[in-house]
Amino acid sequence: MAERVLGNVATRLLLENERVRIWEMDLAPGARSDTHRHDADYVLVQIEGDRIAALPEPDSAGPYTAYIEADVVPGKARYIRRGGIETAINIGERRYREILVELK
């Protein structure tokens, strides 16, 4: 079996220092992020979009181990614990954007 290669937790790294990594996720309708692992707790802030999904890998850990779909609420912030291995999927009809702040 081929070794799984994981990608970045979001589309573009905006800032990194000794305390945080700040990412932007930008997905066109129907687009998928890299499959990635959350090695740090993080805060996710939705910026725009209408529907987003998270597809966990079978060996994902943490609180999110089931496929989820949700409405996008611009400005909504959520604290999420580390551990998941997943792919984000824009299942909406509009561009999806979020800011993700990893806490080191």
C-alpha positions in Angstrom: 0.0 0.0 0.0 1.3 3.5 -0.9 2.3 5.8 1.9 -0.3 8.6 2.4 1.0 12.1 1.7 -0.7 14.8 3.7 -1.0 18.4 2.5 -1.3 21.8 4.2 -4.3 22.5 6.5 -5.5 25.3 4.2 -4.7 27.0 0.9 -2.2 29.7 1.9 -0.1 30.4 5.0 -0.5 34.1 5.9 1.7 34.3 9.0 3.7 32.1 11.3 5.6 32.8 14.5 6.4 31.0 17.7 2.8 31.0 19.0 0.5 30.7 15.9 0.2 29.8 12.3 -2.5 31.7 10.4 -4.0 30.2 7.2 -6.5 31.2 4.5 -8.7 28.5 3.0 -10.1 29.4 -0.4 -12.1 26.9 -2.3 -14.1 27.3 -5.5 -17.5 25.5 -5.7 -16.8 21.8 -5.9 -13.2 22.1 -4.9 -11.4 20.1 -2.3 -8.6 21.0 0.1 -5.5 18.8 0.4 -6.0 15.9 2.7 -4.5 17.1 5.9 -4.0 16.4 9.6 -4.7 18.9 12.4 -1.7 18.6 14.7 -2.6 21.7 16.7 -5.8 23.0 18.3 -7.2 25.8 16.1 -9.7 28.5 15.6 -11.7 28.6 12.4 -13.5 31.8 11.2 -15.8 31.5 8.2 -15.5 34.5 5.8 -17.8 33.6 2.9 -19.6 30.7 1.2 -22.9 28.8 1.6 -22.1 25.1 2.3 -19.0 23.3 3.4 -18.2 19.6 4.2 -15.5 17.8 6.0 -14.6 14.2 4.9 -12.5 12.5 7.6 -10.1 9.7 6.9 -10.9 6.3 8.4 -8.1 6.7 10.9 -9.0 10.2 11.9 -8.9 11.0 15.6 -10.3 13.7 17.8 -13.9 14.9 18.1 -14.7 14.9 14.3 -14.6 11.3 12.9 -17.8 11.4 10.9 -18.6 13.1 7.6 -20.3 16.5 8.2 -22.0 19.1 6.1 -22.9 22.6 7.4 -24.2 26.0 6.3 -21.6 28.7 6.2 -22.2 31.6 8.6 -19.8 34.5 7.8 -18.1 35.7 10.9 -18.8 32.5 12.9 -15.8 31.4 14.9 -15.3 27.9 16.3 -12.5 26.4 18.5 -11.6 22.9 17.3 -9.3 20.4 19.1 -6.4 18.8 17.2 -6.4 15.2 15.9 -8.5 15.0 12.8 -7.3 13.9 9.3 -9.7 15.3 6.7 -10.4 16.9 3.4 -12.6 20.0 3.2 -15.0 20.1 0.3 -16.9 23.2 -0.9 -20.3 21.6 -1.6 -21.9 25.0 -2.1 -22.6 27.1 -5.1 -20.4 30.0 -3.9 -16.7 30.5 -3.2 -15.8 29.4 0.3 -13.2 31.3 2.4 -12.1 30.9 6.0 -9.3 32.0 8.3 -7.7 29.2 10.3 -5.5 30.0 13.3 -3.4 27.1 14.6 -2.4 27.5 18.3 1.2 26.2 18.9 
